[in-house]
Amino acid sequence: MLFHQRWNLTANAARPNPQGSFHYGSINITRTIVLENNAATIDNLRHYTVNGRIFVYPDTPLKLADYYQIPDVFTLDAIADGPSEVEGAPSAATSVVDADYKAFIQIVFQNPEPTLQSWHLDGYSFFVVG
């Protein structure tokens, strides 16, 4: 006995994206950010850096500081767009990468370390290609 099932192709299926994300070759990338993590020892403590910056947790949550425009909680673009732009010794900062709304940004993760790194991205929309 053979049963034929009708599929509802409009429910929970991939939909065309008006921004063209299904046409990766034709997307106009406006910015490329290369994030490279490294290990650094400062005052006999091991820290991990991203493009030469050690992240310092602020006393005020970042979302609240941004929404209420509280000054001196975080620094925009304290992390360079690439590891080749980093000069000097690693430094500490509460850094946030600023980007244009709905811009197509290519983010490249580089890990020369022998350990696995995890990342959290927070923003409008992300498409993982790799």
Protein Blocks (a to p, Z undefined) as FASTA:
>chain_A
ZZdddddfkgopacddfklpmmmmlpccfbdcddddddddeehiacddeehiacdddfbd
fklmmmnopghkbcchkbcfbfklpgcjdddddddddddehiacddddddfbfbdcdddd
ddfbdcddZZ
